[in-house]
């Protein structure tokens, strides 16, 4: 019977059995482990914006190693027909934002979204226990890994005579893997904001913009926000004589005159006109039900009108690009346009940004009463946080408001944003109150 005992050694069988069990549990958990924020968009039609500005949209099918976007209609490429786009988890760092347009969901999608929100904001006892367990494991995963090592050591012979040394090492490694799969990042600071309206700062290219939304959840890689009024950038091509009709606006160009009528329920902002290497900054707001006329100074033949249109979206943003900065007030309807169309803060002054300021300064030297040039220069200086000079130019533009296409509405919005930033800077960072600018005040140092 010696051969039988040698073949069916209890220690070997115990080692194989425990390793097999731990491997199966770890494999199952890894196949079930998907990002908590991305899981909310699984099965919905979404838009993914990459860091280079590329937009890709489709119905998301989520997997632990990434997700696939299924197009509603196949796309004919040069040599083949495409029906989907695959994002791998290793490419998540290239994502700028994921959008789900809340104002275009089908009734079934709205029902699924409402159910998901109710479960997140009003979880039952089982979901609360599961979340608390995950938080505990995430917080104590190192200690639990040590416990697994101690247990494996106790099972090792000669103390327990159940598993050998190699099996104990393998069990410790598998135990750490299982604990890592169960746990996820736990942030006690962000936990208190779930279900609350917050202000987030999002890095968009070389600028930082503020957005307001309801904080839904977070993960190690992403932050999820609901009901965000987001200004979506759009580009319309305008010939010398052309007309563009949209559900929310009508744009007509006749030679050097562009007329924009807002038929939507939110203001529009016209950013600029671009044609090849030429650009004319506009920075004009078109209120609901209003019409503005813009006279083009540069003789563009074919030009692109860059505008921002407000859409209500749910957003998932990488944590490398997003910070929860403030708790927001629920009643801020009077400040909503300023929050939506904030001018942003420039992180690093690009050559384009510097060239714009230099061009506007030359225009103002040639024509000191150019209200549009003064308003645009003030906006660029506000992006640089040069409050005193920005206020001087914006105030000059406001004095000449009736020569602006929107009669100074956008300039007034920028002045309110400037004073809000001055107040925030004084309250948060500055030891002394900021100096108030006078009519001919000097530029900030």
BELHU-V456661 format. One record per pair of residues at least 12 apart in sequence whose ideal C-beta (glycine too) atoms are under 10 Angstrom apart, sorted by the first residue. I is the first residue (numbers start at 1). GAP is how many residues later the second one is. D is the distance in whole Angstrom. If there is no record, write none. Layout:
BEGIN
[[I	GAP	D] [I	GAP	D]]
END
This chain:
BEGIN
[[9	155	9] [10	151	8] [10	152	7] [10	153	10] [11	144	10] [11	145	9] [11	146	6] [11	149	9] [11	150	7] [11	151	6] [11	152	6] [11	153	6] [11	156	8] [12	151	9] [12	152	8] [12	155	8] [13	149	10] [13	150	10] [14	141	7] [14	143	10] [14	146	9] [14	147	9] [14	148	5] [14	149	5] [14	150	9] [14	153	8] [15	140	9] [15	141	10] [15	147	8] [15	148	4] [15	149	6] [15	150	10] [15	151	8] [15	152	3] [15	153	8] [15	155	8] [15	156	8] [16	147	9] [16	151	8] [17	145	10] [17	146	9] [17	150	10] [18	134	9] [18	137	8] [18	144	8] [18	145	7] [18	149	7] [18	150	10] [18	152	9] [18	153	6] [18	156	9] [18	157	10] [19	144	9] [19	147	10] [19	148	6] [19	151	5] [19	152	6] [19	154	10] [19	155	7] [20	154	10] [21	150	10] [21	153	9] [22	126	9] [22	130	10] [22	148	8] [22	149	6] [22	150	10] [22	151	9] [22	152	4] [22	153	6] [22	155	8] [22	156	6] [23	147	9] [23	148	10] [23	151	6] [23	154	9] [23	155	9] [25	149	8] [25	150	10] [25	152	9] [25	153	6] [25	156	9] [25	157	9] [26	147	10] [26	148	6] [26	149	9] [26	150	10] [26	151	5] [26	152	5] [26	153	9] [26	154	9] [26	155	6] [26	156	10] [27	150	10] [27	151	10] [27	154	9] [28	150	10] [28	153	9] [29	35	10] [29	148	9] [29	149	6] [29	150	10] [29	151	9] [29	152	4] [29	153	6] [30	34	6] [30	35	10] [30	147	8] [30	148	9] [30	150	9] [30	151	5] [31	32	9] [31	33	6] [31	150	10] [32	32	8] [32	149	8] [32	150	10] [33	31	5] [33	147	9] [33	148	5] [33	149	9] [33	151	8] [34	28	5] [34	29	7] [34	30	5] [34	31	9] [34	32	10] [34	33	9] [34	55	10] [34	185	10] [35	27	8] [35	29	9] [35	31	10] [35	32	9] [35	54	8] [35	57	8] [35	149	9] [35	182	10] [35	184	5] [35	185	8] [35	186	6] [35	187	6] [35	189	10] [35	281	9] [36	84	10] [36	95	10] [36	98	9] [36	148	7] [36	149	9] [36	180	10] [36	181	6] [36	182	8] [36	183	5] [36	184	9] [36	185	10] [36	186	8] [36	188	8] [37	61	9] [37	179	8] [37	180	6] [37	181	7] [37	182	5] [37	183	10] [37	184	8] [37	185	4] [37	186	7] [37	187	4] [37	188	10] [37	278	10] [37	279	5] [37	280	9] [37	281	10] [37	282	10] [38	22	8] [38	24	6] [38	25	10] [38	28	9] [38	29	7] [38	49	10] [38	51	10] [38	54	9] [38	60	8] [38	181	8] [38	183	9] [38	184	7] [38	186	9] [38	278	7] [39	21	10] [39	23	6] [39	28	10] [39	77	9] [39	178	9] [39	180	9] [39	185	10] [40	20	10] [40	22	10] [40	58	10] [40	60	8] [40	72	10] [40	73	8] [40	76	6] [40	77	9] [40	80	8] [40	176	7] [40	177	7] [40	182	10] [40	184	6] [40	186	9] [40	274	8] [40	276	8] [41	18	10] [41	19	5] [41	21	8] [41	26	8] [41	57	6] [41	58	9] [41	59	6] [41	72	10] [41	75	10] [41	183	9] [41	273	8] [41	275	7] [42	17	9] [42	18	6] [42	19	7] [42	20	4] [42	21	9] [42	25	8] [42	70	10] [42	74	10] [43	16	7] [43	17	7] [43	18	7] [43	19	8] [43	66	8] [43	69	7] [44	15	7] [44	16	6] [44	56	5] [44	57	10] [44	61	8] [44	62	10] [44	65	6] [44	68	8] [44	69	8] [44	72	10] [44	270	9] [45	12	7] [45	13	7] [45	14	5] [45	15	8] [45	24	9] [45	25	9] [45	26	10] [45	27	7] [45	55	8] [45	56	8] [45	59	8] [45	60	8] [45	61	9] [45	64	8] [46	12	7] [46	13	8] [46	14	5] [46	21	9] [46	23	7] [46	52	6] [46	53	6] [46	54	5] [46	55	8] [46	267	10] [46	268	9] [46	270	9] [47	22	9] [47	50	9] [47	51	7] [47	52	4] [47	53	8] [47	54	7] [47	185	9] [47	266	9] [48	12	9] [48	19	9] [48	21	7] [48	37	8] [48	39	7] [48	46	10] [48	47	6] [48	48	8] [48	49	8] [48	50	5] [48	51	8] [48	268	9] [49	46	7] [49	47	4] [49	48	5] [49	49	8] [49	50	7] [49	155	9] [49	183	10] [49	184	10] [49	266	10] [50	37	9] [50	41	9] [50	44	5] [50	45	6] [50	46	6] [50	47	9] [51	42	8] [51	43	5] [51	44	7] [51	45	5] [51	46	10] [51	152	10] [51	153	9] [51	154	8] [51	267	9] [51	270	8] [52	42	8] [52	44	8] [52	153	9] [53	43	8] [53	151	10] [53	152	8] [53	180	9] [54	40	9] [54	42	9] [55	41	10] [55	44	9] [55	177	10] [56	13	6] [56	15	9] [56	29	5] [56	31	8] [57	12	7] [57	14	8] [57	15	9] [57	28	9] [57	42	9] [57	44	10] [58	12	5] [58	13	5] [58	14	7] [58	15	10] [58	25	9] [58	26	6] [58	27	6] [59	12	8] [59	13	7] [59	25	9] [60	27	9] [60	38	8] [60	40	9] [61	23	8] [61	25	10] [62	25	10] [63	23	10] [63	24	10] [63	25	10] [63	26	9] [64	25	8] [64	117	10] [65	21	10] [65	22	10] [65	23	6] [65	24	5] [65	25	9] [66	20	7] [66	21	5] [66	22	4] [66	23	5] [66	24	8] [66	25	7] [66	26	8] [67	18	10] [67	19	8] [67	20	5] [67	21	9] [67	22	9] [67	25	10] [67	31	9] [68	16	5] [68	17	7] [68	18	5] [68	19	7] [69	15	6] [69	16	5] [69	17	8] [69	18	7] [70	13	7] [70	14	5] [70	15	9] [71	12	6] [71	13	6] [71	14	8] [89	132	9] [92	129	6] [92	130	8] [92	226	7] [92	228	9] [93	128	9] [93	225	7] [93	227	7] [93	228	10] [94	224	9] [95	126	9] [95	127	9] [95	221	8] [95	222	8] [95	223	6] [95	225	10] [95	226	9] [96	106	9] [96	107	9] [96	108	7] [96	109	9] [96	221	8] [96	222	8] [96	225	7] [97	105	7] [97	107	8] [97	114	10] [97	125	10] [97	128	10] [97	131	10] [97	133	9] [97	216	9] [97	218	6] [97	219	7] [97	220	5] [97	221	8] [97	224	8] [97	225	9] [98	124	8] [98	126	9] [98	215	10] [98	216	9] [98	217	7] [98	218	4] [98	219	8] [98	220	9] [99	129	9] [99	131	7] [99	133	8] [99	212	8] [99	214	5] [99	215	7] [99	216	6] [99	217	8] [99	218	10] [100	13	8] [100	124	10] [100	126	9] [100	213	6] [100	214	4] [100	215	8] [100	216	8] [101	129	10] [101	131	9] [101	210	6] [101	211	7] [101	212	6] [101	213	8] [102	124	8] [102	125	7] [102	126	9] [102	209	8] [102	210	5] [102	211	6] [102	212	6] [103	162	10] [103	207	10] [103	208	6] [103	209	5] [103	210	8] [104	207	8] [104	208	9] [104	209	10] [105	209	9] [113	113	9] [113	201	8] [116	100	9] [116	101	10] [116	110	10] [117	78	9] [117	97	9] [117	99	7] [117	109	7] [117	110	10] [117	197	10] [120	74	7] [120	75	8] [120	96	6] [120	97	6] [120	104	9] [120	106	9] [121	73	7] [121	74	4] [121	75	10] [121	93	9] [121	95	8] [121	96	10] [121	105	10] [122	73	9] [131	53	10] [131	55	9] [131	60	9] [132	54	10] [133	49	8] [133	50	9] [134	48	7] [134	49	6] [134	50	6] [134	51	10] [134	52	8] [135	48	8] [135	49	8] [135	50	9] [135	51	4] [135	52	9] [135	53	9] [135	56	8] [136	46	10] [136	47	8] [136	50	8] [137	41	10] [137	42	6] [137	43	9] [137	44	10] [137	45	5] [137	46	4] [137	47	8] [137	49	9] [138	41	9] [138	42	9] [138	44	8] [138	45	4] [138	46	5] [138	47	6] [138	48	4] [138	49	10] [138	82	9] [139	44	8] [139	46	10] [139	47	5] [139	49	9] [140	39	9] [140	43	8] [140	46	10] [141	35	8] [141	38	5] [141	39	6] [141	41	8] [141	42	5] [141	43	10] [141	45	10] [142	34	9] [142	37	9] [143	36	10] [144	31	8] [144	32	9] [144	34	10] [144	35	5] [144	36	10] [144	38	9] [144	39	8] [145	27	8] [145	28	10] [145	30	6] [145	31	4] [145	32	10] [145	33	10] [145	34	6] [145	35	8] [146	26	9] [146	29	10] [146	30	10] [147	28	8] [147	32	9] [148	23	7] [148	24	6] [148	25	9] [148	26	8] [148	27	3] [148	28	7] [148	30	8] [148	31	7] [149	19	8] [149	20	9] [149	22	9] [149	23	5] [149	24	10] [149	26	7] [149	27	8] [150	22	9] [151	17	9] [151	20	8] [151	21	9] [151	24	8] [152	13	10] [152	15	8] [152	16	4] [152	17	8] [152	18	9] [152	19	4] [152	20	5] [152	21	10] [152	22	9] [152	23	7] [153	12	10] [153	15	6] [153	18	10] [153	19	8] [154	14	9] [155	12	8] [155	13	7] [155	16	8] [156	12	4] [156	13	9] [156	15	9] [184	34	10] [184	35	6] [184	36	6] [185	33	8] [185	34	7] [185	35	4] [185	36	9] [185	134	9] [186	32	10] [186	34	10] [187	31	6] [187	32	10] [187	33	9] [187	132	10] [187	137	10] [189	135	8] [190	25	8] [190	27	9] [190	28	5] [190	33	8] [190	129	10] [190	134	6] [191	27	9] [192	23	9] [192	135	9] [193	21	9] [193	22	4] [193	23	10] [193	25	9] [193	30	10] [193	131	6] [193	134	7] [194	20	9] [194	21	6] [194	22	7] [194	23	7] [194	24	8] [194	30	10] [195	19	7] [195	20	7] [195	21	8] [195	22	10] [195	31	10] [196	18	7] [196	19	6] [196	128	10] [196	131	6] [196	132	8] [196	134	9] [197	15	7] [197	16	7] [197	17	6] [197	18	8] [197	28	10] [197	29	10] [197	30	8] [197	129	10] [197	130	7] [197	131	4] [197	132	7] [197	133	6] [197	134	10] [197	135	9] [198	13	9] [198	14	7] [198	15	7] [198	16	8] [198	17	5] [198	25	10] [198	27	8] [198	126	5] [198	127	8] [198	128	7] [198	129	6] [198	130	6] [199	12	7] [199	13	5] [199	14	9] [199	124	10] [199	125	8] [199	126	5] [199	127	4] [199	128	8] [199	129	5] [199	130	10] [199	133	10] [199	140	8] [200	12	8] [200	13	7] [200	15	8] [200	23	7] [200	25	7] [200	28	9] [200	115	9] [200	117	7] [200	121	10] [200	122	6] [200	123	6] [200	124	5] [200	125	6] [200	126	9] [200	128	9] [201	120	9] [201	121	7] [201	122	5] [201	123	8] [201	124	5] [201	125	9] [201	143	10] [201	144	9] [202	21	9] [202	23	10] [202	26	10] [202	28	10] [202	113	8] [202	115	6] [202	116	10] [202	119	6] [202	120	5] [202	121	8] [202	142	10] [203	114	9] [203	115	9] [203	117	8] [203	118	5] [203	119	8] [203	120	9] [203	141	10] [203	142	10] [203	144	7] [204	29	10] [204	113	10] [204	117	8] [204	140	7] [204	143	10] [205	139	9] [205	141	10] [205	142	9] [205	145	9] [206	138	9] [206	139	10] [206	140	6] [206	141	5] [206	142	5] [206	143	8] [206	144	6] [206	146	10] [206	147	8] [206	177	10] [207	135	10] [207	136	9] [207	137	4] [207	138	6] [207	139	6] [207	140	7] [207	141	10] [207	143	10] [207	146	9] [207	176	7] [208	113	9] [208	115	9] [208	117	10] [208	134	9] [208	136	6] [208	137	5] [208	138	8] [208	139	6] [208	175	10] [209	21	10] [209	22	9] [209	130	10] [209	131	10] [209	132	10] [209	133	6] [209	134	8] [209	135	4] [209	136	8] [210	115	8] [210	116	9] [210	118	10] [210	128	10] [210	129	6] [210	130	9] [210	132	5] [210	134	8] [210	135	9] [210	207	10] [211	14	7] [211	17	5] [211	18	8] [211	19	6] [211	20	9] [211	102	10] [211	104	7] [211	106	9] [211	111	9] [211	117	10] [211	128	8] [211	129	8] [211	131	9] [212	13	9] [212	15	9] [212	16	7] [212	17	7] [212	18	10] [212	114	9] [212	116	5] [212	117	9] [212	120	7] [212	123	9] [212	124	8] [212	127	5] [212	128	8] [213	12	3] [213	13	6] [213	14	6] [213	15	4] [213	16	8] [213	17	9] [213	99	10] [213	100	9] [213	101	8] [213	102	7] [213	104	10] [213	115	8] [214	12	4] [214	13	5] [214	14	8] [214	100	9] [214	114	9] [214	116	10] [215	109	7] [215	112	9] [215	113	10] [216	98	8] [216	99	10] [216	100	9] [217	99	9] [218	101	7] [218	104	10] [218	106	9] [219	97	9] [219	100	8] [220	99	8] [221	95	9] [221	97	6] [221	98	6] [221	99	8] [222	93	10] [222	94	5] [222	95	7] [222	96	6] [222	97	6] [222	98	10] [222	99	10] [222	100	8] [223	92	8] [223	93	7] [223	94	5] [223	95	8] [223	96	6] [223	98	9] [223	99	5] [223	100	9] [223	101	7] [224	90	7] [224	91	7] [224	92	5] [224	93	8] [225	88	9] [225	89	7] [225	90	5] [225	91	8] [225	92	7] [225	97	9] [225	99	9] [226	86	10] [226	87	9] [226	88	5] [226	89	8] [227	85	6] [227	86	8] [227	87	7] [227	88	10] [228	83	9] [228	84	7] [228	85	5] [228	86	7] [228	87	5] [228	89	10] [228	112	9] [229	37	7] [229	81	6] [229	82	8] [229	83	6] [229	84	8] [229	107	7] [229	108	9] [229	110	8] [229	111	5] [229	112	10] [230	78	9] [230	79	10] [230	80	7] [230	81	6] [230	82	8] [230	83	5] [230	84	10] [230	85	7] [230	110	8] [231	35	9] [231	36	9] [231	37	9] [231	38	7] [231	40	10] [231	76	9] [231	77	4] [231	78	7] [231	79	6] [231	80	8] [231	106	10] [231	109	6] [231	110	6] [231	111	9] [232	75	9] [232	76	7] [232	77	5] [232	78	8] [232	79	5] [232	81	8] [233	36	10] [233	38	8] [233	73	7] [233	74	8] [233	75	6] [233	76	8] [234	12	9] [234	15	10] [234	34	10] [234	37	10] [234	71	9] [234	72	8] [234	73	6] [234	74	7] [234	75	6] [235	36	10] [235	39	8] [235	69	5] [235	70	7] [235	71	6] [235	72	8] [236	13	9] [236	15	6] [236	17	10] [236	24	10] [236	34	10] [236	67	9] [236	68	7] [236	69	5] [236	70	8] [236	71	7] [237	38	10] [237	65	7] [237	66	8] [237	67	6] [237	68	8] [238	13	7] [238	14	9] [238	15	5] [238	20	7] [238	35	8] [238	37	9] [238	58	10] [238	62	8] [238	63	10] [238	64	7] [238	65	5] [238	66	7] [238	67	6] [239	14	7] [239	61	10] [239	62	8] [239	63	6] [239	64	8] [240	13	7] [240	14	8] [240	15	6] [240	16	9] [240	59	9] [240	60	8] [240	61	6] [240	62	8] [240	63	9] [241	12	7] [241	13	6] [241	14	7] [242	12	9] [242	16	10] [242	60	9] [242	61	10] [243	16	10] [244	16	9] [244	61	8] [245	16	10] [245	18	9] [246	17	8] [246	18	8] [246	22	10] [246	63	8] [247	16	7] [247	17	7] [248	13	10] [248	14	7] [248	15	6] [248	16	3] [248	17	8] [248	18	8] [248	20	7] [248	40	9] [248	61	6] [248	62	9] [248	63	10] [249	12	6] [249	13	6] [249	14	6] [249	15	6] [249	19	6] [249	21	10] [249	37	7] [249	42	10] [249	58	8] [249	60	8] [250	12	9] [250	13	7] [250	41	9] [251	17	10] [251	19	9] [251	35	10] [251	54	7] [251	56	9] [252	39	10] [252	41	10] [253	20	10] [253	41	9] [253	43	8] [253	47	9] [253	50	8] [253	52	8] [255	40	10] [255	41	8] [255	44	9] [256	38	9] [256	39	6] [256	40	5] [256	41	8] [256	42	9] [256	43	7] [256	44	9] [257	36	6] [257	37	7] [257	38	6] [257	39	7] [258	12	9] [258	15	8] [258	24	9] [258	26	10] [258	34	9] [258	35	7] [258	36	4] [258	37	8] [258	38	7] [258	42	10] [258	45	9] [258	47	7] [258	147	9] [259	32	6] [259	33	7] [259	34	5] [259	35	8] [259	146	10] [260	22	10] [260	24	8] [260	26	5] [260	30	9] [260	31	7] [260	32	5] [260	33	8] [260	34	7] [260	45	8] [260	47	8] [260	145	9] [260	146	10] [261	25	8] [261	28	9] [261	29	8] [261	30	4] [261	31	8] [262	23	9] [262	24	4] [262	25	6] [262	26	6] [262	27	7] [262	28	6] [262	29	7] [262	30	8] [262	47	10] [263	25	8] [263	26	8] [263	28	10] [264	22	9] [264	24	7] [264	25	9] [264	45	8] [264	46	8] [265	23	6] [265	24	9] [265	45	9] [266	21	9] [266	22	7] [266	43	8] [266	44	4] [266	45	8] [266	46	9] [266	70	9] [266	71	8] [266	74	8] [266	75	10] [267	18	5] [267	19	6] [267	20	5] [267	21	6] [267	23	9] [267	41	9] [267	42	9] [267	43	7] [267	69	9] [267	70	6] [267	73	8] [267	74	7] [267	139	10] [267	142	8] [267	143	9] [267	146	9] [268	16	9] [268	17	7] [268	18	4] [268	19	8] [268	20	9] [268	22	10] [268	24	9] [268	39	6] [268	40	7] [268	41	6] [268	42	8] [268	73	9] [269	13	9] [269	14	7] [269	15	7] [269	16	5] [269	17	8] [269	37	10] [269	38	6] [269	39	5] [269	40	9] [269	41	9] [269	68	9] [269	71	9] [269	72	5] [269	137	10] [269	141	7] [269	144	9] [270	12	5] [270	13	8] [270	14	5] [270	15	8] [270	16	7] [270	22	8] [270	24	7] [270	35	7] [270	36	8] [270	37	5] [270	38	8] [270	135	8] [270	136	9] [270	140	9] [271	12	7] [271	13	9] [271	34	8] [271	35	4] [271	36	6] [271	37	6] [271	70	10] [272	12	10] [272	31	10] [272	32	9] [272	33	8] [272	34	5] [272	35	9] [272	84	9] [272	104	9] [273	21	8] [273	23	7] [273	24	10] [273	25	8] [273	27	6] [273	30	5] [273	31	7] [273	32	6] [273	33	8] [274	26	9] [274	29	7] [274	30	5] [274	31	8] [274	32	7] [275	21	10] [275	23	8] [275	24	9] [275	25	4] [275	26	7] [275	27	6] [275	28	4] [275	29	7] [276	24	9] [276	25	9] [276	26	9] [276	27	9] [276	28	10] [278	20	6] [278	21	9] [278	22	7] [278	25	8] [279	19	9] [279	21	10] [279	24	10] [279	25	10] [279	27	9] [279	73	9] [279	76	9] [279	77	8] [279	80	9] [280	14	9] [280	16	7] [280	17	7] [280	18	5] [280	20	8] [280	23	8] [280	79	10] [280	92	9] [280	96	9] [281	25	10] [281	75	7] [281	78	9] [281	79	8] [281	91	8] [281	92	8] [281	94	9] [281	95	4] [281	96	9] [281	98	8] [281	99	8] [282	12	6] [282	14	10] [282	23	8] [282	24	8] [282	25	9] [282	90	8] [282	93	10] [282	94	8] [282	123	8] [282	124	9] [282	128	9] [283	58	10] [283	60	9] [283	89	8] [283	92	6] [283	93	5] [283	95	9] [283	96	5] [283	97	9] [283	114	10] [283	121	9] [283	122	10] [283	123	9] [283	127	6] [283	128	8] [283	130	10] [283	131	8] [284	23	9] [284	88	8] [284	91	9] [284	92	10] [284	120	7] [284	121	5] [284	122	5] [284	125	8] [284	126	6] [284	127	10] [285	23	10] [285	52	8] [285	56	7] [285	119	10] [285	120	9] [285	121	5] [285	122	10] [285	123	10] [285	124	5] [285	125	4] [285	126	9] [285	127	9] [285	128	7] [285	129	10] [286	21	9] [286	119	9] [286	120	7] [286	123	9] [286	124	9] [287	50	9] [287	119	8] [287	122	7] [287	123	10] [290	116	8] [290	117	10] [290	119	9] [292	112	9] [292	113	5] [292	114	5] [292	115	9] [292	117	9] [293	112	6] [293	113	10] [294	78	9] [294	110	10] [294	111	5] [294	112	9] [295	77	10] [295	110	8] [297	66	9] [297	73	9] [297	75	9] [297	76	10] [308	32	9] [308	33	7] [310	26	9] [310	27	9] [310	30	6] [310	31	8] [325	99	10] [325	103	10] [326	98	9] [334	82	10] [335	78	10] [335	81	8] [335	82	9] [335	85	8] [337	72	9] [337	73	10] [337	76	6] [337	79	9] [337	80	10] [338	74	10] [338	75	5] [338	76	8] [338	77	10] [338	78	6] [338	79	5] [338	82	7] [339	78	9] [339	81	9] [340	73	10] [341	69	8] [341	72	7] [341	73	9] [341	76	9] [342	40	10] [342	41	10] [342	71	9] [342	72	9] [342	75	6] [342	78	9] [342	79	9] [343	35	10] [343	36	6] [343	37	9] [343	38	10] [343	39	5] [343	40	6] [343	47	9] [343	67	10] [343	70	9] [343	71	6] [343	74	6] [343	75	9] [343	78	9] [344	35	10] [344	38	9] [344	39	6] [344	73	10] [345	37	9] [345	38	6] [345	39	8] [345	40	6] [345	76	9] [346	34	8] [346	36	10] [346	37	4] [346	38	6] [346	39	8] [347	36	10] [349	31	10] [349	34	9] [349	35	7] [353	27	7] [353	30	8] [353	31	8] [354	26	9] [356	20	8] [356	21	9] [356	23	10] [356	24	6] [357	19	9] [357	20	6] [357	23	5] [357	24	8] [357	26	10] [357	27	8] [359	14	9] [359	17	10] [359	18	9] [360	12	9] [360	13	5] [360	14	8] [360	15	10] [360	16	6] [360	17	4] [360	18	9] [360	19	10] [360	20	7] [360	21	10] [360	33	9] [361	12	9] [361	16	7] [361	32	10] [363	13	9] [363	14	9] [364	12	10] [364	13	7] [364	29	8] [364	32	9] [368	28	9] [369	27	9] [369	30	9] [369	31	6] [369	34	8] [370	26	10] [370	27	9] [370	30	8] [370	33	8] [371	25	8] [371	26	5] [371	27	8] [371	28	8] [371	29	4] [371	30	7] [371	31	8] [371	32	5] [371	33	5] [371	34	10] [371	37	8] [371	40	8] [372	25	8] [372	28	9] [372	31	8] [372	32	6] [372	33	8] [372	39	10] [373	20	9] [373	23	10] [373	24	8] [374	18	9] [374	19	5] [374	20	7] [374	21	9] [374	22	5] [374	23	4] [374	24	9] [374	25	9] [374	26	7] [374	30	9] [374	37	9] [375	18	7] [375	19	6] [375	21	9] [375	22	4] [375	23	8] [375	25	9] [375	26	9] [375	29	7] [375	31	10] [375	33	8] [375	35	7] [375	36	5] [375	39	7] [376	17	9] [376	18	10] [376	21	8] [376	34	10] [376	35	10] [376	38	10] [377	12	9] [377	13	8] [377	15	10] [377	16	5] [377	17	9] [377	19	9] [377	20	9] [378	12	5] [378	13	7] [378	14	8] [378	15	4] [378	16	4] [378	17	8] [378	18	8] [378	19	6] [378	20	9] [378	33	8] [378	36	7] [378	37	8] [378	40	8] [379	14	9] [379	15	8] [379	18	9] [379	31	8] [379	32	9] [379	35	6] [379	38	9] [379	39	10] [380	13	9] [381	12	7] [381	13	9] [381	37	9] [381	62	8] [381	63	9] [382	12	8] [382	32	6] [382	33	9] [382	35	7] [382	36	6] [382	39	8] [384	59	10] [384	60	9] [385	33	10] [385	36	7] [385	37	10] [385	40	8] [385	59	8] [386	57	6] [386	58	5] [386	59	9] [387	31	6] [387	32	9] [387	34	7] [387	35	5] [387	38	8] [387	47	6] [387	48	9] [387	49	10] [387	50	7] [387	54	10] [387	56	10] [387	57	6] [388	30	10] [388	34	10] [388	46	8] [388	47	7] [388	48	8] [388	49	4] [388	50	9] [388	53	5] [388	54	7] [388	55	6] [388	56	5] [388	57	9] [389	48	8] [389	52	7] [389	53	7] [389	54	4] [389	55	6] [390	24	8] [390	25	9] [390	27	10] [390	28	6] [390	31	10] [390	47	8] [390	53	9] [390	54	9] [391	23	10] [391	24	7] [391	27	6] [391	28	8] [391	31	9] [391	45	9] [391	46	4] [391	47	10] [391	48	10] [391	50	7] [392	45	6] [392	46	8] [392	47	7] [392	48	7] [392	49	5] [392	50	9] [392	51	8] [393	18	10] [393	21	10] [394	14	10] [394	16	10] [394	17	6] [394	18	9] [394	20	6] [394	21	5] [394	23	10] [394	24	7] [394	43	10] [395	16	9] [395	20	7] [395	23	10] [395	42	8] [395	43	10] [395	44	7] [395	46	10] [396	15	10] [396	43	9] [396	44	10] [397	13	9] [397	14	5] [397	15	10] [397	17	9] [397	18	9] [398	13	5] [398	14	7] [398	16	9] [398	17	7] [399	12	10] [399	40	10] [418	19	10] [421	13	10] [422	12	5] [422	13	10] [422	14	9] [422	15	10]]
END
